[in-house]
Amino acid sequence: MAGLLNLLLFVAVPVAGVLDLQGRVDGRLGFVPPFALGTVGFLALTLFDLLVIDWLLFCTVRPRFMTLPGTEGMPEYRDLAFHARVLVPRPVPWPLLAIPGYGVLVGGTAWLVETLTG
């Protein structure tokens, strides 16, 4: 169910954003404004995940529902650097590359739809 919600948000939010941009611009949007919308939106989501969900909730507050049974009190729960390392793995930081990649997907899709519909 959560996967379906994520898919819906990753499709519905850029569609609504691009439609709103089209209503504010005379003429065609092209590639760059939807690219910026997708990139900034995914960057904001990534930073929210790291700073609020991972560091604040998971590492600092640690609500009971986020702790696996039998692992209470483990020092790894306080390891802020672990969450940053997961975001930038070596040798290829694919989670960070996904941010502009999503922008390319949103911008390319908007450009393609504009081109095909005239």
FIKOLZA-1660 file (N, C-alpha, C; in steps of 0.1 Angstrom, whole numbers, plus 5000, padded with zeros to 4 digits):
% residues 118
   i   px   py   pz ch aa at
   1 5008 4988 5000  A  M  N
   1 5000 5000 5000  A  M CA
   1 5009 5013 5000  A  M  C
   2 5020 5013 5008  A  A  N
   2 5028 5024 5009  A  A CA
   2 5035 5027 4995  A  A  C
   3 5039 5016 4988  A  G  N
   3 5045 5017 4975  A  G CA
   3 5035 5024 4965  A  G  C
   4 5023 5020 4966  A  L  N
   4 5013 5026 4957  A  L CA
   4 5011 5041 4960  A  L  C
   5 5011 5045 4973  A  L  N
   5 5010 5059 4977  A  L CA
   5 5023 5066 4972  A  L  C
   6 5035 5061 4973  A  N  N
   6 5047 5067 4968  A  N CA
   6 5046 5069 4953  A  N  C
   7 5042 5059 4946  A  L  N
   7 5040 5060 4931  A  L CA
   7 5031 5071 4927  A  L  C
   8 5019 5071 4934  A  L  N
   8 5009 5082 4932  A  L CA
   8 5015 5096 4934  A  L  C
   9 5022 5097 4945  A  L  N
   9 5028 5111 4948  A  L CA
   9 5039 5114 4938  A  L  C
  10 5047 5105 4934  A  F  N
  10 5058 5108 4924  A  F CA
  10 5052 5111 4910  A  F  C
  11 5040 5107 4908  A  V  N
  11 5034 5110 4895  A  V CA
  11 5025 5122 4896  A  V  C
  12 5016 5122 4906  A  A  N
  12 5006 5133 4908  A  A CA
  12 5012 5147 4911  A  A  C
  13 5022 5147 4919  A  V  N
  13 5028 5160 4923  A  V CA
  13 5034 5167 4911  A  V  C
  14 5043 5160 4903  A  P  N
  14 5048 5167 4892  A  P CA
  14 5038 5171 4881  A  P  C
  15 5027 5162 4879  A  V  N
  15 5017 5165 4870  A  V CA
  15 5010 5178 4874  A  V  C
  16 5006 5179 4887  A  A  N
  16 4999 5191 4892  A  A CA
  16 5008 5203 4891  A  A  C
  17 5021 5201 4894  A  G  N
  17 5031 5212 4893  A  G CA
  17 5033 5217 4879  A  G  C
  18 5034 5208 4869  A  V  N
  18 5036 5212 4855  A  V CA
  18 5023 5219 4850  A  V  C
  19 5011 5214 4854  A  L  N
  19 4999 5220 4849  A  L CA
  19 4998 5234 4855  A  L  C
  20 5002 5236 4868  A  D  N
  20 5002 5249 4873  A  D CA
  20 5012 5258 4866  A  D  C
  21 5024 5253 4863  A  L  N
  21 5033 5261 4856  A  L CA
  21 5028 5265 4842  A  L  C
  22 5021 5256 4835  A  Q  N
  22 5016 5259 4822  A  Q CA
  22 5005 5270 4823  A  Q  C
  23 4998 5271 4834  A  G  N
  23 4988 5281 4836  A  G CA
  23 4994 5295 4838  A  G  C
  24 5006 5295 4843  A  R  N
  24 5013 5308 4846  A  R CA
  24 5022 5313 4835  A  R  C
  25 5024 5305 4825  A  V  N
  25 5034 5309 4814  A  V CA
  25 5026 5311 4801  A  V  C
  26 5030 5321 4794  A  D  N
  26 5025 5323 4780  A  D CA
  26 5033 5314 4771  A  D  C
  27 5027 5306 4763  A  G  N
  27 5035 5298 4754  A  G CA
  27 5039 5285 4760  A  G  C
  28 5050 5279 4755  A  R  N
  28 5054 5266 4759  A  R CA
  28 5063 5266 4771  A  R  C
  29 5063 5256 4779  A  L  N
  29 5072 5255 4790  A  L CA
  29 5086 5251 4786  A  L  C
  30 5086 5241 4777  A  G  N
  30 5099 5236 4773  A  G CA
  30 5104 5226 4784  A  G  C
  31 5117 5225 4785  A  F  N
  31 5123 5214 4794  A  F CA
  31 5127 5220 4808  A  F  C
  32 5133 5232 4808  A  V  N
  32 5139 5237 4820  A  V CA
  32 5130 5239 4832  A  V  C
  33 5119 5246 4831  A  P  N
  33 5110 5247 4843  A  P CA
  33 5105 5234 4849  A  P  C
  34 5100 5224 4841  A  P  N
  34 5097 5212 4847  A  P CA
  34 5109 5204 4853  A  P  C
  35 5120 5205 4846  A  F  N
  35 5132 5199 4852  A  F CA
  35 5135 5205 4865  A  F  C
  36 5135 5218 4867  A  A  N
  36 5138 5224 4880  A  A CA
  36 5127 5220 4890  A  A  C
  37 5115 5219 4886  A  L  N
  37 5104 5215 4895  A  L CA
  37 5107 5201 4900  A  L  C
  38 5110 5192 4892  A  G  N
  38 5113 5178 4896  A  G CA
  38 5125 5177 4904  A  G  C
  39 5136 5184 4901  A  T  N
  39 5148 5184 4908  A  T CA
  39 5147 5190 4922  A  T  C
  40 5141 5201 4923  A  V  N
  40 5140 5208 4936  A  V CA
  40 5130 5200 4945  A  V  C
  41 5119 5195 4939  A  G  N
  41 5110 5187 4947  A  G CA
  41 5116 5175 4953  A  G  C
  42 5124 5167 4945  A  F  N
  42 5130 5155 4949  A  F CA
  42 5141 5158 4959  A  F  C
  43 5148 5169 4957  A  L  N
  43 5159 5174 4967  A  L CA
  43 5152 5177 4980  A  L  C
  44 5141 5184 4980  A  A  N
  44 5134 5187 4993  A  A CA
  44 5129 5175 5000  A  A  C
  45 5124 5165 4992  A  L  N
  45 5120 5152 4998  A  L CA
  45 5132 5145 5004  A  L  C
  46 5143 5145 4997  A  T  N
  46 5155 5138 5002  A  T CA
  46 5160 5144 5015  A  T  C
  47 5161 5157 5015  A  L  N
  47 5166 5164 5027  A  L CA
  47 5156 5163 5039  A  L  C
  48 5143 5163 5036  A  F  N
  48 5133 5160 5047  A  F CA
  48 5135 5146 5053  A  F  C
  49 5137 5136 5044  A  D  N
  49 5140 5123 5048  A  D CA
  49 5152 5122 5057  A  D  C
  50 5163 5128 5053  A  L  N
  50 5176 5127 5060  A  L CA
  50 5175 5135 5074  A  L  C
  51 5170 5147 5073  A  L  N
  51 5171 5156 5085  A  L CA
  51 5160 5153 5095  A  L  C
  52 5147 5151 5090  A  V  N
  52 5136 5150 5099  A  V CA
  52 5134 5135 5103  A  V  C
  53 5132 5127 5093  A  I  N
  53 5129 5113 5096  A  I CA
  53 5141 5105 5101  A  I  C
  54 5152 5106 5094  A  D  N
  54 5164 5098 5099  A  D CA
  54 5170 5104 5111  A  D  C
  55 5175 5117 5110  A  W  N
  55 5183 5122 5121  A  W CA
  55 5174 5126 5133  A  W  C
  56 5163 5133 5131  A  L  N
  56 5155 5138 5143  A  L CA
  56 5147 5126 5149  A  L  C
  57 5139 5120 5141  A  L  N
  57 5130 5109 5146  A  L CA
  57 5138 5096 5149  A  L  C
  58 5145 5091 5140  A  F  N
  58 5151 5078 5141  A  F CA
  58 5163 5078 5151  A  F  C
  59 5172 5088 5149  A  C  N
  59 5184 5089 5158  A  C CA
  59 5182 5096 5171  A  C  C
  60 5173 5105 5172  A  T  N
  60 5172 5113 5184  A  T CA
  60 5160 5109 5192  A  T  C
  61 5148 5110 5187  A  V  N
  61 5136 5108 5194  A  V CA
  61 5134 5093 5196  A  V  C
  62 5136 5085 5186  A  R  N
  62 5135 5070 5186  A  R CA
  62 5122 5065 5191  A  R  C
  63 5111 5068 5185  A  P  N
  63 5098 5062 5189  A  P CA
  63 5098 5047 5189  A  P  C
  64 5091 5041 5198  A  R  N
  64 5091 5027 5199  A  R CA
  64 5088 5019 5186  A  R  C
  65 5078 5025 5178  A  F  N
  65 5075 5018 5166  A  F CA
  65 5086 5018 5155  A  F  C
  66 5096 5026 5157  A  M  N
  66 5107 5026 5148  A  M CA
  66 5119 5018 5152  A  M  C
  67 5118 5011 5164  A  T  N
  67 5128 5003 5169  A  T CA
  67 5125 4988 5168  A  T  C
  68 5134 4981 5162  A  L  N
  68 5132 4967 5160  A  L CA
  68 5132 4960 5174  A  L  C
  69 5123 4950 5176  A  P  N
  69 5124 4943 5189  A  P CA
  69 5137 4936 5191  A  P  C
  70 5143 4938 5203  A  G  N
  70 5155 4931 5207  A  G CA
  70 5167 4940 5203  A  G  C
  71 5165 4952 5197  A  T  N
  71 5177 4960 5194  A  T CA
  71 5176 4973 5202  A  T  C
  72 5168 4974 5211  A  E  N
  72 5167 4987 5219  A  E CA
  72 5180 4990 5226  A  E  C
  73 5184 5003 5225  A  G  N
  73 5196 5007 5232  A  G CA
  73 5209 5005 5224  A  G  C
  74 5208 5000 5212  A  M  N
  74 5220 4998 5204  A  M CA
  74 5226 5011 5200  A  M  C
  75 5239 5013 5200  A  P  N
  75 5246 5026 5197  A  P CA
  75 5244 5029 5182  A  P  C
  76 5241 5020 5174  A  E  N
  76 5239 5023 5160  A  E CA
  76 5227 5032 5157  A  E  C
  77 5217 5032 5166  A  Y  N
  77 5206 5040 5165  A  Y CA
  77 5209 5055 5166  A  Y  C
  78 5221 5058 5172  A  R  N
  78 5225 5072 5173  A  R CA
  78 5235 5076 5163  A  R  C
  79 5238 5068 5153  A  D  N
  79 5249 5070 5143  A  D CA
  79 5243 5079 5132  A  D  C
  80 5245 5092 5133  A  L  N
  80 5241 5102 5123  A  L CA
  80 5248 5100 5110  A  L  C
  81 5261 5097 5111  A  A  N
  81 5270 5096 5099  A  A CA
  81 5265 5084 5090  A  A  C
  82 5259 5074 5096  A  F  N
  82 5255 5062 5088  A  F CA
  82 5244 5066 5078  A  F  C
  83 5235 5075 5082  A  H  N
  83 5224 5079 5073  A  H CA
  83 5230 5088 5062  A  H  C
  84 5240 5096 5065  A  A  N
  84 5246 5104 5054  A  A CA
  84 5254 5095 5045  A  A  C
  85 5261 5085 5050  A  R  N
  85 5268 5076 5041  A  R CA
  85 5259 5068 5032  A  R  C
  86 5247 5064 5037  A  V  N
  86 5238 5057 5029  A  V CA
  86 5233 5066 5017  A  V  C
  87 5232 5079 5019  A  L  N
  87 5228 5088 5009  A  L CA
  87 5239 5090 4999  A  L  C
  88 5251 5089 5002  A  V  N
  88 5263 5091 4993  A  V CA
  88 5272 5078 4993  A  V  C
  89 5267 5067 4988  A  P  N
  89 5275 5055 4988  A  P CA
  89 5287 5056 4978  A  P  C
  90 5297 5048 4980  A  R  N
  90 5308 5047 4971  A  R CA
  90 5307 5035 4963  A  R  C
  91 5312 5034 4951  A  P  N
  91 5319 5044 4943  A  P CA
  91 5309 5053 4936  A  P  C
  92 5296 5050 4934  A  V  N
  92 5287 5058 4927  A  V CA
  92 5276 5062 4937  A  V  C
  93 5274 5075 4939  A  P  N
  93 5264 5080 4948  A  P CA
  93 5250 5080 4941  A  P  C
  94 5245 5069 4938  A  W  N
  94 5232 5068 4930  A  W CA
  94 5221 5075 4937  A  W  C
  95 5219 5075 4950  A  P  N
  95 5208 5083 4955  A  P CA
  95 5208 5097 4952  A  P  C
  96 5220 5103 4952  A  L  N
  96 5221 5117 4948  A  L CA
  96 5220 5119 4933  A  L  C
  97 5224 5109 4925  A  L  N
  97 5222 5110 4911  A  L CA
  97 5207 5109 4907  A  L  C
  98 5199 5103 4916  A  A  N
  98 5185 5101 4913  A  A CA
  98 5178 5115 4914  A  A  C
  99 5183 5125 4921  A  I  N
  99 5177 5138 4922  A  I CA
  99 5176 5145 4909  A  I  C
 100 5187 5147 4902  A  P  N
 100 5186 5154 4889  A  P CA
 100 5180 5144 4879  A  P  C
 101 5182 5131 4881  A  G  N
 101 5176 5121 4872  A  G CA
 101 5160 5122 4872  A  G  C
 102 5155 5124 4883  A  Y  N
 102 5140 5126 4884  A  Y CA
 102 5136 5139 4877  A  Y  C
 103 5145 5150 4879  A  G  N
 103 5142 5162 4872  A  G CA
 103 5142 5160 4857  A  G  C
 104 5152 5152 4852  A  V  N
 104 5152 5149 4837  A  V CA
 104 5140 5142 4833  A  V  C
 105 5135 5133 4841  A  L  N
 105 5123 5125 4838  A  L CA
 105 5111 5135 4837  A  L  C
 106 5109 5143 4847  A  V  N
 106 5098 5153 4847  A  V CA
 106 5099 5163 4835  A  V  C
 107 5111 5168 4834  A  G  N
 107 5113 5178 4823  A  G CA
 107 5111 5171 4809  A  G  C
 108 5117 5160 4807  A  G  N
 108 5115 5153 4794  A  G CA
 108 5101 5149 4791  A  G  C
 109 5094 5144 4801  A  T  N
 109 5080 5140 4799  A  T CA
 109 5071 5152 4796  A  T  C
 110 5073 5163 4803  A  A  N
 110 5066 5176 4800  A  A CA
 110 5069 5181 4786  A  A  C
 111 5082 5181 4782  A  W  N
 111 5086 5185 4769  A  W CA
 111 5079 5176 4758  A  W  C
 112 5080 5163 4760  A  L  N
 112 5074 5153 4751  A  L CA
 112 5059 5155 4749  A  L  C
 113 5052 5157 4760  A  V  N
 113 5038 5159 4759  A  V CA
 113 5035 5172 4752  A  V  C
 114 5042 5182 4755  A  E  N
 114 5040 5195 4748  A  E CA
 114 5043 5194 4733  A  E  C
 115 5053 5186 4729  A  T  N
 115 5057 5185 4715  A  T CA
 115 5046 5176 4708  A  T  C
 116 5041 5166 4714  A  L  N
 116 5032 5157 4708  A  L CA
 116 5018 5163 4707  A  L  C
 117 5014 5172 4716  A  T  N
 117 5001 5178 4716  A  T CA
 117 5000 5191 4709  A  T  C
 118 5012 5196 4705  A  G  N
 118 5013 5208 4697  A  G CA
 118 5011 5220 4706  A  G  C
% end
